Amino acid sequence: MKRLSIQFTELIYMMCFLLYLVGSSLALFEHGTELSLWLMTLPVVITIASTILPWVGIRYLKLEKKGCPAGNWLARLIQVASWGTFLYAMYLRLYRNLPQFYTMITMTTLLWATWLLILLLSRHACKPVQHDDKLIE
């Protein structure tokens, strides 16, 4: 049986998702209280930082290239979409439009779960295509 190796950044993503779930559940139950907004904002900021900081040279947050690159790109695209829906949800909460705020928080949660699953599955379950031509490698 092959040993599963989870990197530090993937662990950060998973812990942030769990913290975001607590915050979003609290926001839906308590109508977006300040504590729930902080519990949702902190993981979003951490995931933004752990995604952007490797591009500026922080090497220990960089994910090694493995698995399917198409899955990684799709996960990044959905990740950015989840950040956008979260920012729009915070805008709606600021102007007290609670029904749409609940909808956007739920959409952000679904997008976040989707990109996290796609990222983990594309890195650990997907095998890259092997080419027969030695010139391509």
MARNU-871695 format. One record per atom (N, C-alpha, C): x, y, z; residue number from 1; residue in one letter. Coordinates in steps of 0.2 Angstrom, whole numbers, padded with zeros to 4 digits, m for minus. Example, Ala and Ser with C-alpha at 12.3 -4.5 7.8 and 13.67 -1.06 7.14 Angstrom:
residues 2
0066; m0028; 0039; 1; A;
0062; m0022; 0039; 1; A;
0066; m0016; 0039; 1; A;
0064; m0011; 0035; 2; S;
0068; m0005; 0036; 2; S;
0064; 0000; 0039; 2; S;
***
This chain:
residues 137
0004; m0006; 0000; 1; M;
0000; 0000; 0000; 1; M;
0004; 0006; 0000; 1; M;
0003; 0011; m0004; 2; K;
0007; 0017; m0005; 2; K;
0005; 0022; 0001; 2; K;
0010; 0025; 0003; 3; R;
0009; 0029; 0009; 3; R;
0007; 0036; 0006; 3; R;
0002; 0039; 0009; 4; L;
0000; 0046; 0007; 4; L;
0004; 0051; 0010; 4; L;
0007; 0056; 0006; 5; S;
0011; 0061; 0009; 5; S;
0007; 0068; 0008; 5; S;
0005; 0070; 0013; 6; I;
0001; 0077; 0013; 6; I;
0006; 0082; 0015; 6; I;
0006; 0087; 0011; 7; Q;
0011; 0093; 0012; 7; Q;
0008; 0098; 0017; 7; Q;
0012; 0102; 0019; 8; F;
0010; 0107; 0024; 8; F;
0005; 0112; 0022; 8; F;
0005; 0114; 0015; 9; T;
0000; 0118; 0013; 9; T;
m0007; 0115; 0012; 9; T;
m0007; 0109; 0010; 10; E;
m0013; 0105; 0010; 10; E;
m0016; 0104; 0017; 10; E;
m0012; 0103; 0022; 11; L;
m0014; 0103; 0029; 11; L;
m0017; 0110; 0031; 11; L;
m0014; 0115; 0029; 12; I;
m0017; 0122; 0030; 12; I;
m0024; 0123; 0027; 12; I;
m0024; 0121; 0021; 13; Y;
m0030; 0121; 0017; 13; Y;
m0036; 0117; 0021; 13; Y;
m0034; 0111; 0023; 14; M;
m0040; 0107; 0026; 14; M;
m0042; 0110; 0033; 14; M;
m0037; 0113; 0037; 15; M;
m0038; 0116; 0043; 15; M;
m0042; 0122; 0042; 15; M;
m0041; 0126; 0037; 16; C;
m0044; 0132; 0036; 16; C;
m0051; 0131; 0034; 16; C;
m0052; 0125; 0030; 17; F;
m0059; 0124; 0028; 17; F;
m0063; 0122; 0034; 17; F;
m0060; 0118; 0039; 18; L;
m0064; 0116; 0045; 18; L;
m0066; 0122; 0049; 18; L;
m0061; 0127; 0049; 19; L;
m0063; 0133; 0053; 19; L;
m0068; 0137; 0049; 19; L;
m0068; 0138; 0043; 20; Y;
m0073; 0141; 0039; 20; Y;
m0080; 0138; 0040; 20; Y;
m0080; 0131; 0040; 21; L;
m0086; 0128; 0041; 21; L;
m0089; 0130; 0048; 21; L;
m0085; 0131; 0053; 22; V;
m0088; 0133; 0059; 22; V;
m0091; 0140; 0059; 22; V;
m0087; 0144; 0056; 23; G;
m0089; 0151; 0055; 23; G;
m0095; 0152; 0051; 23; G;
m0096; 0148; 0045; 24; S;
m0101; 0149; 0041; 24; S;
m0108; 0146; 0044; 24; S;
m0107; 0141; 0048; 25; S;
m0113; 0138; 0052; 25; S;
m0115; 0143; 0057; 25; S;
m0110; 0146; 0060; 26; L;
m0112; 0150; 0065; 26; L;
m0115; 0157; 0062; 26; L;
m0113; 0159; 0056; 27; A;
m0116; 0164; 0053; 27; A;
m0123; 0163; 0051; 27; A;
m0125; 0157; 0049; 28; L;
m0131; 0155; 0047; 28; L;
m0136; 0154; 0053; 28; L;
m0133; 0152; 0058; 29; F;
m0138; 0151; 0064; 29; F;
m0139; 0158; 0068; 29; F;
m0134; 0162; 0068; 30; E;
m0134; 0168; 0072; 30; E;
m0135; 0174; 0068; 30; E;
m0136; 0174; 0061; 31; H;
m0138; 0179; 0057; 31; H;
m0132; 0184; 0056; 31; H;
m0126; 0181; 0055; 32; G;
m0120; 0184; 0053; 32; G;
m0117; 0189; 0059; 32; G;
m0116; 0186; 0065; 33; T;
m0114; 0190; 0070; 33; T;
m0106; 0191; 0069; 33; T;
m0103; 0196; 0073; 34; E;
m0096; 0198; 0072; 34; E;
m0092; 0192; 0073; 34; E;
m0093; 0188; 0078; 35; L;
m0088; 0182; 0079; 35; L;
m0088; 0177; 0073; 35; L;
m0094; 0176; 0070; 36; S;
m0095; 0172; 0064; 36; S;
m0091; 0175; 0058; 36; S;
m0091; 0181; 0057; 37; L;
m0088; 0185; 0052; 37; L;
m0080; 0184; 0053; 37; L;
m0078; 0185; 0059; 38; W;
m0071; 0184; 0060; 38; W;
m0069; 0177; 0059; 38; W;
m0073; 0172; 0061; 39; L;
m0071; 0165; 0060; 39; L;
m0071; 0163; 0053; 39; L;
m0075; 0166; 0048; 40; M;
m0075; 0165; 0041; 40; M;
m0069; 0169; 0038; 40; M;
m0068; 0175; 0040; 41; T;
m0063; 0179; 0037; 41; T;
m0055; 0177; 0038; 41; T;
m0054; 0174; 0044; 42; L;
m0047; 0172; 0045; 42; L;
m0045; 0166; 0041; 42; L;
m0049; 0161; 0040; 43; P;
m0047; 0156; 0035; 43; P;
m0046; 0158; 0028; 43; P;
m0050; 0162; 0026; 44; V;
m0050; 0165; 0019; 44; V;
m0043; 0169; 0018; 44; V;
m0042; 0173; 0023; 45; V;
m0035; 0177; 0022; 45; V;
m0029; 0172; 0023; 45; V;
m0030; 0167; 0027; 46; I;
m0024; 0162; 0027; 46; I;
m0023; 0158; 0021; 46; I;
m0029; 0156; 0018; 47; T;
m0028; 0152; 0011; 47; T;
m0026; 0157; 0006; 47; T;
m0028; 0163; 0006; 48; I;
m0026; 0168; 0001; 48; I;
m0018; 0169; 0001; 48; I;
m0016; 0169; 0008; 49; A;
m0009; 0170; 0009; 49; A;
m0005; 0164; 0007; 49; A;
m0007; 0158; 0009; 50; S;
m0004; 0152; 0007; 50; S;
m0004; 0150; 0000; 50; S;
m0008; 0153; m0004; 51; T;
m0008; 0152; m0011; 51; T;
m0004; 0157; m0015; 51; T;
m0004; 0164; m0012; 52; I;
0000; 0169; m0016; 52; I;
0007; 0169; m0013; 52; I;
0009; 0168; m0007; 53; L;
0016; 0168; m0005; 53; L;
0021; 0164; m0008; 53; L;
0019; 0158; m0011; 54; P;
0024; 0154; m0015; 54; P;
0026; 0157; m0021; 54; P;
0021; 0161; m0024; 55; W;
0023; 0165; m0030; 55; W;
0028; 0170; m0029; 55; W;
0029; 0173; m0023; 56; V;
0034; 0178; m0021; 56; V;
0040; 0175; m0018; 56; V;
0040; 0168; m0017; 57; G;
0047; 0165; m0015; 57; G;
0047; 0162; m0009; 57; G;
0041; 0161; m0005; 58; I;
0041; 0157; 0001; 58; I;
0041; 0150; m0001; 58; I;
0046; 0146; 0000; 59; R;
0047; 0140; m0003; 59; R;
0043; 0134; 0001; 59; R;
0043; 0135; 0008; 60; Y;
0040; 0130; 0011; 60; Y;
0032; 0129; 0011; 60; Y;
0029; 0134; 0008; 61; L;
0022; 0134; 0006; 61; L;
0021; 0131; m0001; 61; L;
0026; 0130; m0005; 62; K;
0025; 0128; m0012; 62; K;
0023; 0121; m0012; 62; K;
0018; 0120; m0016; 63; L;
0016; 0113; m0017; 63; L;
0020; 0110; m0023; 63; L;
0023; 0104; m0022; 64; E;
0027; 0100; m0027; 64; E;
0022; 0098; m0033; 64; E;
0025; 0098; m0039; 65; K;
0021; 0096; m0044; 65; K;
0020; 0089; m0045; 65; K;
0014; 0087; m0044; 66; K;
0012; 0080; m0045; 66; K;
0005; 0079; m0046; 66; K;
0003; 0074; m0049; 67; G;
m0004; 0072; m0051; 67; G;
m0006; 0076; m0058; 67; G;
m0012; 0077; m0059; 68; C;
m0014; 0080; m0065; 68; C;
m0014; 0088; m0065; 68; C;
m0011; 0091; m0069; 69; P;
m0010; 0098; m0069; 69; P;
m0017; 0101; m0071; 69; P;
m0021; 0098; m0075; 70; A;
m0028; 0101; m0077; 70; A;
m0032; 0102; m0070; 70; A;
m0032; 0097; m0066; 71; G;
m0035; 0097; m0059; 71; G;
m0033; 0102; m0055; 71; G;
m0026; 0103; m0055; 72; N;
m0023; 0109; m0051; 72; N;
m0026; 0116; m0054; 72; N;
m0026; 0117; m0060; 73; W;
m0028; 0123; m0063; 73; W;
m0036; 0124; m0062; 73; W;
m0040; 0119; m0062; 74; L;
m0047; 0119; m0061; 74; L;
m0048; 0121; m0054; 74; L;
m0044; 0118; m0049; 75; A;
m0045; 0119; m0042; 75; A;
m0043; 0127; m0041; 75; A;
m0038; 0129; m0044; 76; R;
m0036; 0136; m0043; 76; R;
m0041; 0141; m0045; 76; R;
m0044; 0139; m0051; 77; L;
m0050; 0143; m0054; 77; L;
m0056; 0144; m0049; 77; L;
m0058; 0138; m0047; 78; I;
m0063; 0138; m0042; 78; I;
m0062; 0141; m0035; 78; I;
m0055; 0141; m0033; 79; Q;
m0053; 0144; m0027; 79; Q;
m0054; 0151; m0028; 79; Q;
m0052; 0154; m0033; 80; V;
m0052; 0161; m0034; 80; V;
m0060; 0163; m0035; 80; V;
m0064; 0159; m0038; 81; A;
m0071; 0160; m0038; 81; A;
m0074; 0160; m0031; 81; A;
m0072; 0156; m0026; 82; S;
m0074; 0156; m0019; 82; S;
m0072; 0162; m0016; 82; S;
m0066; 0165; m0017; 83; W;
m0064; 0171; m0014; 83; W;
m0069; 0177; m0016; 83; W;
m0070; 0177; m0023; 84; G;
m0075; 0182; m0025; 84; G;
m0082; 0181; m0022; 84; G;
m0084; 0175; m0021; 85; T;
m0091; 0175; m0018; 85; T;
m0091; 0177; m0011; 85; T;
m0085; 0175; m0008; 86; F;
m0085; 0177; m0001; 86; F;
m0084; 0185; 0000; 86; F;
m0081; 0188; m0004; 87; L;
m0080; 0195; m0004; 87; L;
m0087; 0198; m0005; 87; L;
m0091; 0196; m0010; 88; Y;
m0097; 0198; m0011; 88; Y;
m0102; 0197; m0006; 88; Y;
m0101; 0191; m0002; 89; A;
m0105; 0190; 0004; 89; A;
m0104; 0195; 0009; 89; A;
m0098; 0197; 0010; 90; M;
m0096; 0202; 0015; 90; M;
m0099; 0208; 0014; 90; M;
m0099; 0210; 0007; 91; Y;
m0102; 0216; 0005; 91; Y;
m0110; 0216; 0006; 91; Y;
m0113; 0211; 0005; 92; L;
m0120; 0210; 0007; 92; L;
m0121; 0210; 0014; 92; L;
m0117; 0208; 0018; 93; R;
m0118; 0208; 0025; 93; R;
m0117; 0215; 0028; 93; R;
m0113; 0219; 0025; 94; L;
m0111; 0226; 0027; 94; L;
m0118; 0230; 0026; 94; L;
m0121; 0228; 0020; 95; Y;
m0127; 0232; 0019; 95; Y;
m0134; 0229; 0021; 95; Y;
m0133; 0224; 0025; 96; R;
m0138; 0220; 0029; 96; R;
m0143; 0217; 0024; 96; R;
m0141; 0214; 0019; 97; N;
m0145; 0210; 0014; 97; N;
m0144; 0203; 0016; 97; N;
m0148; 0201; 0021; 98; L;
m0146; 0194; 0024; 98; L;
m0148; 0189; 0020; 98; L;
m0154; 0189; 0017; 99; P;
m0156; 0183; 0013; 99; P;
m0151; 0181; 0007; 99; P;
m0148; 0186; 0004; 100; Q;
m0143; 0185; m0001; 100; Q;
m0136; 0184; 0002; 100; Q;
m0135; 0186; 0008; 101; F;
m0129; 0185; 0012; 101; F;
m0129; 0177; 0013; 101; F;
m0134; 0174; 0015; 102; Y;
m0135; 0167; 0017; 102; Y;
m0133; 0163; 0011; 102; Y;
m0136; 0165; 0005; 103; T;
m0135; 0162; m0001; 103; T;
m0128; 0162; m0003; 103; T;
m0125; 0168; m0003; 104; M;
m0118; 0168; m0005; 104; M;
m0113; 0164; 0000; 104; M;
m0115; 0164; 0006; 105; I;
m0111; 0160; 0011; 105; I;
m0111; 0153; 0009; 105; I;
m0117; 0151; 0008; 106; T;
m0118; 0144; 0006; 106; T;
m0115; 0142; 0000; 106; T;
m0115; 0147; m0005; 107; M;
m0111; 0146; m0012; 107; M;
m0104; 0145; m0011; 107; M;
m0101; 0150; m0006; 108; T;
m0094; 0150; m0005; 108; T;
m0092; 0143; m0002; 108; T;
m0096; 0141; 0003; 109; T;
m0095; 0134; 0006; 109; T;
m0094; 0129; 0001; 109; T;
m0099; 0129; m0003; 110; L;
m0099; 0123; m0009; 110; L;
m0093; 0124; m0013; 110; L;
m0092; 0130; m0015; 111; L;
m0086; 0131; m0020; 111; L;
m0079; 0129; m0016; 111; L;
m0079; 0131; m0010; 112; W;
m0073; 0129; m0006; 112; W;
m0072; 0121; m0005; 112; W;
m0077; 0118; m0004; 113; A;
m0077; 0111; m0003; 113; A;
m0075; 0108; m0010; 113; A;
m0078; 0111; m0016; 114; T;
m0077; 0108; m0022; 114; T;
m0069; 0109; m0024; 114; T;
m0067; 0115; m0023; 115; W;
m0060; 0116; m0025; 115; W;
m0055; 0112; m0021; 115; W;
m0057; 0111; m0014; 116; L;
m0052; 0107; m0010; 116; L;
m0052; 0100; m0012; 116; L;
m0058; 0097; m0014; 117; L;
m0058; 0090; m0016; 117; L;
m0055; 0089; m0023; 117; L;
m0056; 0094; m0027; 118; I;
m0053; 0093; m0034; 118; I;
m0045; 0094; m0033; 118; I;
m0043; 0098; m0029; 119; L;
m0036; 0099; m0028; 119; L;
m0033; 0093; m0025; 119; L;
m0036; 0090; m0020; 120; L;
m0033; 0084; m0016; 120; L;
m0033; 0078; m0021; 120; L;
m0039; 0077; m0024; 121; L;
m0040; 0071; m0029; 121; L;
m0035; 0072; m0035; 121; L;
m0034; 0078; m0037; 122; S;
m0030; 0078; m0043; 122; S;
m0022; 0077; m0041; 122; S;
m0021; 0079; m0035; 123; R;
m0014; 0078; m0033; 123; R;
m0012; 0071; m0031; 123; R;
m0017; 0067; m0027; 124; H;
m0016; 0061; m0024; 124; H;
m0019; 0055; m0028; 124; H;
m0024; 0056; m0031; 125; A;
m0028; 0050; m0035; 125; A;
m0027; 0050; m0042; 125; A;
m0025; 0055; m0045; 126; C;
m0024; 0056; m0052; 126; C;
m0017; 0054; m0054; 126; C;
m0016; 0050; m0059; 127; K;
m0009; 0049; m0062; 127; K;
m0008; 0053; m0068; 127; K;
m0003; 0056; m0069; 128; P;
m0001; 0060; m0075; 128; P;
m0001; 0055; m0081; 128; P;
m0002; 0058; m0087; 129; V;
m0002; 0054; m0093; 129; V;
0006; 0052; m0095; 129; V;
0007; 0046; m0096; 130; Q;
0014; 0044; m0098; 130; Q;
0014; 0044; m0106; 130; Q;
0019; 0047; m0108; 131; H;
0020; 0048; m0116; 131; H;
0025; 0042; m0118; 131; H;
0024; 0039; m0124; 132; D;
0028; 0034; m0126; 132; D;
0034; 0037; m0130; 132; D;
0033; 0043; m0132; 133; D;
0039; 0046; m0136; 133; D;
0044; 0049; m0131; 133; D;
0050; 0047; m0131; 134; K;
0055; 0049; m0127; 134; K;
0057; 0057; m0128; 134; K;
0056; 0059; m0134; 135; L;
0058; 0066; m0135; 135; L;
0053; 0071; m0131; 135; L;
0047; 0069; m0130; 136; I;
0043; 0073; m0126; 136; I;
0045; 0074; m0119; 136; I;
0048; 0069; m0116; 137; E;
0050; 0069; m0109; 137; E;
0056; 0073; m0109; 137; E;
***
